[in-house]
């Protein structure tokens, strides 16, 4: 909140720069780690963006704990299904999980209704 930071005597411009730097650094480290464990091809962004979208919708847009739980649930579900089913079924499971969650809890996994 820019107004609250200004009232507390913090430099909003400096805090914005620090936040941008931390976000950029975190994204760089994540990209490097992903490059070490995964192969790259021209349309890889579609796979990762769809997974990120699923996690955001499952967890709730502004709920950090919900995002963590949703990412954990999605990762565990995909890995368990990957053990017992063919590889093409794993991506399907993510969307079935999304549709099932939206039918039961449209506000996300950990959000209260009406908030």
Residue frames as a rotation matrix with the C-alpha (Angstrom) as fourth column:
UNK 1
0.589 0.808 0.000 0.00
0.808 -0.589 0.000 0.00
0.000 0.000 -1.000 0.00
UNK 2
-0.170 -0.719 0.673 1.75
0.700 -0.569 -0.431 3.14
0.693 0.398 0.600 -1.22
UNK 3
0.324 0.367 0.872 -0.10
-0.242 -0.859 0.451 5.50
0.915 -0.357 -0.189 1.09
UNK 4
0.997 0.052 -0.051 0.65
0.031 0.332 0.943 3.46
0.066 -0.942 0.330 4.21
UNK 5
0.321 -0.947 -0.004 4.33
0.944 0.320 -0.080 3.16
0.077 0.022 0.997 3.26
UNK 6
-0.159 -0.339 0.927 4.54
0.354 -0.896 -0.267 6.92
0.922 0.286 0.262 2.76
UNK 7
0.643 0.487 0.591 2.86
-0.362 -0.486 0.795 7.55
0.675 -0.725 -0.136 6.12
UNK 8
0.923 -0.348 -0.161 5.40
0.349 0.585 0.732 5.24
-0.161 -0.733 0.661 7.78
UNK 9
0.579 -0.723 -0.378 8.26
-0.549 -0.688 0.475 7.23
-0.603 -0.067 -0.795 6.29
UNK 10
0.002 -0.546 0.838 9.33
0.402 0.768 0.499 4.61
-0.916 0.336 0.221 3.76
UNK 11
-0.479 -0.226 -0.848 10.49
-0.647 -0.562 0.515 5.48
-0.593 0.796 0.122 0.28
UNK 12
0.517 0.779 0.356 7.84
-0.261 0.539 -0.801 4.06
-0.815 0.321 0.482 -2.03
UNK 13
0.685 -0.320 -0.654 10.15
-0.705 -0.066 -0.706 4.31
0.183 0.945 -0.270 -5.02
UNK 14
-0.414 -0.904 0.111 12.89
-0.895 0.381 -0.233 2.35
0.168 -0.196 -0.966 -3.23
UNK 15
-0.309 0.377 0.873 10.46
-0.430 0.764 -0.482 -0.32
-0.848 -0.524 -0.074 -2.00
UNK 16
0.776 0.602 -0.189 9.09
-0.407 0.249 -0.879 -0.72
-0.482 0.759 0.438 -5.53
UNK 17
0.304 -0.758 -0.577 12.60
-0.849 0.059 -0.525 -1.21
0.432 0.649 -0.626 -6.87
UNK 18
-0.623 -0.530 0.575 13.46
-0.754 0.603 -0.261 -3.74
-0.208 -0.597 -0.775 -4.18
UNK 19
0.122 0.761 0.637 10.23
-0.332 0.636 -0.697 -5.68
-0.935 -0.127 0.331 -4.81
UNK 20
0.835 0.144 -0.531 10.87
-0.546 0.094 -0.833 -5.68
-0.070 0.985 0.157 -8.56
UNK 21
-0.090 -0.969 -0.231 14.45
-0.919 0.171 -0.356 -6.84
0.384 0.180 -0.905 -8.00
UNK 22
-0.546 -0.061 0.836 13.39
-0.592 0.734 -0.333 -9.66
-0.593 -0.676 -0.436 -5.69
UNK 23
0.511 0.819 0.261 10.70
-0.305 0.457 -0.835 -10.78
-0.804 0.347 0.483 -8.12
UNK 24
0.681 -0.329 -0.654 13.09
-0.694 -0.004 -0.720 -10.71
0.234 0.944 -0.231 -11.07
UNK 25
-0.404 -0.900 0.162 15.77
-0.899 0.358 -0.251 -12.58
0.167 -0.247 -0.954 -9.13
UNK 26
-0.261 0.404 0.877 13.31
-0.452 0.752 -0.481 -15.22
-0.853 -0.521 -0.013 -7.99
UNK 27
0.805 0.576 -0.144 12.06
-0.358 0.278 -0.892 -15.70
-0.474 0.769 0.429 -11.54
UNK 28
0.308 -0.778 -0.547 15.63
-0.865 0.010 -0.501 -16.04
0.396 0.628 -0.670 -12.80
UNK 29
-0.626 -0.529 0.573 16.49
-0.744 0.626 -0.236 -18.69
-0.234 -0.574 -0.785 -10.20
UNK 30
0.135 0.770 0.623 13.24
-0.309 0.630 -0.712 -20.55
-0.941 -0.097 0.323 -10.96
UNK 31
0.822 0.144 -0.551 13.98
-0.562 0.049 -0.826 -20.48
-0.092 0.988 0.121 -14.69
UNK 32
-0.165 -0.960 -0.225 17.49
-0.919 0.232 -0.318 -21.78
0.358 0.154 -0.921 -14.12
UNK 33
-0.567 0.004 0.824 16.23
-0.545 0.748 -0.379 -24.58
-0.618 -0.664 -0.421 -11.86
UNK 34
0.528 0.829 0.185 13.55
-0.325 0.399 -0.858 -25.48
-0.785 0.393 0.480 -14.38
UNK 35
0.591 -0.372 -0.716 16.12
-0.780 -0.036 -0.625 -25.56
0.206 0.927 -0.312 -17.17
UNK 36
-0.490 -0.843 0.219 18.23
-0.871 0.464 -0.164 -28.03
0.037 -0.271 -0.962 -15.21
UNK 37
-0.645 0.273 0.714 15.44
-0.193 0.846 -0.498 -30.55
-0.739 -0.459 -0.493 -14.69
UNK 38
0.385 0.872 0.301 13.27
0.246 0.217 -0.944 -30.10
-0.889 0.438 -0.131 -17.78
UNK 39
-0.532 -0.503 0.681 13.73
0.784 0.011 0.621 -29.92
-0.320 0.864 0.389 -21.51
UNK 40
-0.236 0.411 -0.881 12.83
-0.174 -0.910 -0.377 -26.79
-0.956 0.064 0.286 -23.44
UNK 41
-0.564 0.131 0.816 10.90
0.812 0.268 0.518 -26.59
-0.150 0.955 -0.257 -26.68
UNK 42
-0.875 0.040 0.482 9.16
0.175 -0.904 0.391 -23.66
0.452 0.426 0.784 -28.42
UNK 43
-0.039 0.954 0.299 5.72
-0.266 -0.298 0.917 -24.14
0.963 -0.044 0.265 -26.87
UNK 44
-0.505 -0.217 -0.835 6.82
0.640 0.556 -0.531 -25.00
0.580 -0.803 -0.142 -23.31
UNK 45
-0.969 0.113 0.220 5.31
-0.217 -0.815 -0.537 -21.76
0.119 -0.568 0.814 -22.00
UNK 46
-0.142 0.981 -0.130 1.80
-0.643 0.008 0.766 -23.08
0.752 0.193 0.630 -22.65
UNK 47
0.077 0.112 -0.991 2.38
0.447 0.884 0.135 -26.00
0.891 -0.454 0.018 -20.28
UNK 48
-0.672 -0.449 -0.588 3.75
0.709 -0.165 -0.685 -23.86
0.211 -0.878 0.429 -17.44
UNK 49
-0.870 0.418 0.261 1.27
-0.428 -0.903 0.020 -21.01
0.245 -0.094 0.965 -17.86
UNK 50
0.045 0.932 -0.359 -1.64
-0.377 0.349 0.858 -23.45
0.925 0.097 0.367 -17.79
UNK 51
-0.074 -0.134 -0.988 -0.27
0.747 0.649 -0.144 -25.05
0.661 -0.749 0.052 -14.60
UNK 52
-0.943 -0.293 -0.156 0.17
0.324 -0.719 -0.615 -21.63
0.068 -0.630 0.773 -12.99
UNK 53
-0.549 0.816 0.178 -3.38
-0.620 -0.541 0.568 -20.67
0.560 0.202 0.803 -13.99
UNK 54
0.162 0.611 -0.775 -4.74
0.127 0.766 0.631 -23.89
0.979 -0.201 0.047 -12.49
UNK 55
-0.429 -0.397 -0.811 -2.92
0.834 0.171 -0.525 -23.29
0.347 -0.902 0.258 -9.21
UNK 56
-0.989 0.057 0.136 -4.15
-0.092 -0.958 -0.272 -19.68
0.114 -0.281 0.953 -9.02
UNK 57
-0.229 0.972 -0.044 -7.77
-0.615 -0.110 0.781 -20.66
0.754 0.206 0.623 -9.66
UNK 58
0.157 0.270 -0.950 -7.63
0.408 0.858 0.312 -23.61
0.899 -0.436 0.025 -7.26
UNK 59
-0.448 -0.487 -0.749 -5.95
0.859 -0.003 -0.512 -21.69
0.248 -0.873 0.420 -4.46
UNK 60
0.677 0.638 -0.366 -7.68
0.696 -0.717 0.040 -18.36
-0.237 -0.283 -0.930 -4.77
UNK 61
0.567 -0.446 0.693 -6.18
0.448 -0.539 -0.713 -15.26
0.692 0.714 -0.106 -6.31
UNK 62
0.173 -0.485 0.857 -5.12
-0.500 -0.793 -0.348 -13.44
0.849 -0.368 -0.379 -3.13
UNK 63
0.854 0.152 0.497 -4.56
-0.511 0.424 0.748 -16.32
-0.097 -0.893 0.440 -0.74
UNK 64
-0.017 -0.969 -0.246 -0.89
-0.944 0.096 -0.315 -17.29
0.328 0.227 -0.917 -0.37
UNK 65
-0.530 -0.141 0.836 -1.61
-0.582 0.778 -0.238 -20.34
-0.617 -0.613 -0.494 1.80
UNK 66
0.523 0.803 0.287 -4.30
-0.235 0.459 -0.857 -21.43
-0.820 0.381 0.428 -0.67
UNK 67
0.647 -0.372 -0.665 -1.81
-0.735 -0.074 -0.674 -21.14
0.201 0.925 -0.321 -3.54
UNK 68
-0.449 -0.864 0.227 0.70
-0.892 0.423 -0.158 -23.25
0.040 -0.274 -0.961 -1.65
UNK 69
-0.277 0.438 0.855 -1.89
-0.327 0.794 -0.512 -25.91
-0.903 -0.422 -0.077 -0.85
UNK 70
0.766 0.609 -0.207 -3.21
-0.364 0.145 -0.920 -25.89
-0.530 0.780 0.332 -4.43
UNK 71
0.266 -0.759 -0.595 0.30
-0.902 0.022 -0.431 -26.30
0.340 0.651 -0.679 -5.86
UNK 72
-0.646 -0.503 0.574 0.98
-0.710 0.673 -0.210 -29.15
-0.281 -0.543 -0.791 -3.44
UNK 73
0.101 0.785 0.611 -2.33
-0.240 0.615 -0.751 -30.88
-0.966 -0.070 0.250 -4.22
UNK 74
0.817 0.208 -0.537 -1.83
-0.546 -0.018 -0.838 -30.51
-0.184 0.978 0.099 -7.97
UNK 75
-0.071 -0.946 -0.317 1.76
-0.950 0.161 -0.267 -31.76
0.304 0.282 -0.910 -7.82
UNK 76
-0.634 -0.124 0.763 0.92
-0.521 0.798 -0.303 -34.77
-0.572 -0.590 -0.571 -5.67
UNK 77
0.400 0.870 0.290 -2.14
-0.261 0.411 -0.873 -35.65
-0.879 0.273 0.391 -7.76
UNK 78
0.683 -0.177 -0.709 -0.17
-0.725 -0.044 -0.687 -35.47
0.090 0.983 -0.158 -11.02
UNK 79
-0.393 -0.918 -0.053 2.67
-0.893 0.395 -0.216 -37.58
0.220 -0.038 -0.975 -9.63
UNK 80
-0.435 0.306 0.847 0.40
-0.390 0.784 -0.483 -40.24
-0.812 -0.540 -0.222 -8.15
UNK 81
0.692 0.722 0.003 -1.62
-0.266 0.258 -0.929 -40.48
-0.671 0.642 0.371 -11.37
UNK 82
0.401 -0.629 -0.666 1.63
-0.901 -0.137 -0.413 -40.51
0.168 0.765 -0.622 -13.35
UNK 83
-0.594 -0.609 0.526 2.66
-0.718 0.696 -0.004 -43.67
-0.363 -0.380 -0.851 -11.54
UNK 84
-0.431 0.503 0.749 -0.49
0.103 0.852 -0.513 -45.61
-0.897 -0.143 -0.419 -12.41
UNK 85
0.660 0.728 0.185 -1.62
0.324 -0.054 -0.945 -44.08
-0.678 0.683 -0.271 -15.72
UNK 86
0.147 -0.598 0.788 -0.08
0.985 0.017 -0.170 -43.13
0.088 0.801 0.592 -19.07
UNK 87
-0.695 -0.596 -0.401 1.61
0.644 -0.765 0.020 -39.73
-0.319 -0.245 0.916 -19.42
UNK 88
-0.781 0.403 0.478 -1.18
0.123 -0.651 0.749 -38.14
0.613 0.644 0.459 -21.49
UNK 89
0.216 0.891 -0.400 -3.65
0.661 0.168 0.732 -38.72
0.719 -0.422 -0.552 -18.65
UNK 90
-0.330 -0.439 -0.835 -1.62
0.937 -0.263 -0.232 -36.63
-0.118 -0.859 0.498 -16.19
UNK 91
-0.997 -0.023 0.073 -2.50
0.037 -0.981 0.192 -33.27
0.067 0.194 0.979 -17.80
UNK 92
-0.298 0.953 -0.053 -6.12
0.030 0.064 0.997 -34.34
0.954 0.295 -0.048 -18.00
UNK 93
-0.014 0.240 -0.971 -6.15
0.922 0.380 0.081 -34.96
0.388 -0.893 -0.227 -14.23
UNK 94
-0.852 -0.352 -0.388 -5.21
0.483 -0.816 -0.318 -31.34
-0.205 -0.458 0.865 -13.56
UNK 95
-0.801 0.589 0.109 -8.25
-0.411 -0.673 0.615 -30.08
0.436 0.447 0.781 -15.44
UNK 96
-0.003 0.787 -0.616 -10.55
0.324 0.584 0.744 -32.65
0.946 -0.197 -0.257 -13.83
UNK 97
-0.340 -0.212 -0.916 -9.26
0.940 -0.031 -0.341 -31.48
0.044 -0.977 0.210 -10.45
UNK 98
-0.998 -0.032 -0.060 -9.94
0.031 -0.999 0.022 -27.87
-0.061 0.020 0.998 -11.45
UNK 99
-0.458 0.888 -0.041 -13.49
-0.335 -0.129 0.933 -28.58
0.823 0.442 0.356 -12.62
UNK 100
0.033 0.453 -0.891 -14.24
0.657 0.662 0.360 -30.68
0.753 -0.597 -0.276 -9.54
UNK 101
-0.612 -0.328 -0.719 -12.96
0.775 -0.430 -0.464 -28.00
-0.157 -0.841 0.517 -7.19
UNK 102
-0.962 0.265 0.063 -14.88
-0.234 -0.923 0.306 -25.25
0.139 0.279 0.950 -8.97
UNK 103
-0.207 0.934 -0.291 -18.07
-0.027 0.292 0.956 -27.28
0.978 0.205 -0.035 -8.71
UNK 104
0.194 0.244 -0.950 -17.65
0.849 0.444 0.288 -27.89
0.492 -0.862 -0.121 -4.98
UNK 105
0.288 -0.204 -0.936 -15.81
0.679 -0.646 0.350 -24.72
-0.676 -0.736 -0.047 -3.86
UNK 106
0.574 -0.015 0.819 -15.93
0.752 -0.387 -0.534 -21.98
0.325 0.922 -0.211 -6.51
UNK 107
0.956 -0.214 0.199 -14.15
-0.268 -0.914 0.306 -19.53
0.116 -0.346 -0.931 -4.18
UNK 108
0.034 -0.981 -0.192 -10.98
-0.636 0.127 -0.761 -21.68
0.771 0.148 -0.619 -4.06
UNK 109
-0.082 -0.116 -0.990 -9.67
0.353 0.925 -0.138 -24.28
0.932 -0.360 -0.035 -1.68
UNK 110
-0.473 -0.242 -0.847 -9.12
0.868 0.038 -0.496 -22.16
0.152 -0.970 0.192 1.42
UNK 111
-0.908 0.185 0.375 -11.24
-0.171 -0.983 0.070 -19.05
0.382 0.000 0.924 0.88
UNK 112
-0.643 0.760 -0.095 -14.41
0.360 0.191 -0.913 -18.44
-0.676 -0.621 -0.396 2.80
UNK 113
-0.235 0.653 0.720 -17.59
0.951 0.001 0.310 -17.97
0.202 0.758 -0.621 0.79
UNK 114
0.764 0.639 0.090 -18.46
0.625 -0.768 0.139 -14.34
0.158 -0.050 -0.986 0.21
UNK 115
0.545 -0.631 -0.552 -14.91
0.063 -0.626 0.777 -12.99
-0.836 -0.458 -0.301 0.66
